[in-house]
Amino acid sequence: MRRICFVLQVKKNRIEEYKLRHQQVWPEMLDALRSTGWHNYSLFLRNDGMLIGYVETPDFAQAVEAMSKCEVNARWQREMRDFFENGERDPDRQLEVLQQVFFLP
């Protein structure tokens, strides 16, 4: 299992609504994430809009690709696009993956 950390930038004026949306993630979206290899998936949001994502998965590229084929993901990404600074692209296509430099098991 690989640990993946990524960053995105949520628009400051959309932070509160973004948090509310994630209190009510669609059950079919949660099912799709689980079935495509997203495990221990967490999002952390700083007050300035920096969003940190963490996920464990055997193959991140494969997990992203599998999600891209899910109809529910296409709907979710369209709804979330305007929450992000670079709203021209779906959020799942602008993830900046960070390099892991230390891990204490």
Secondary structure, DSSP 8 states (H G I E B T S, - for coil): -EEEEEEEEB-GGGHHHHHHHTTS--HHHHHHHHHTT-EEEEEEE-TTSEEEEEEEES-HHHHHHHHHT-HHHHHHHHHHGGGBSSTTS-GGGS-EEE-------
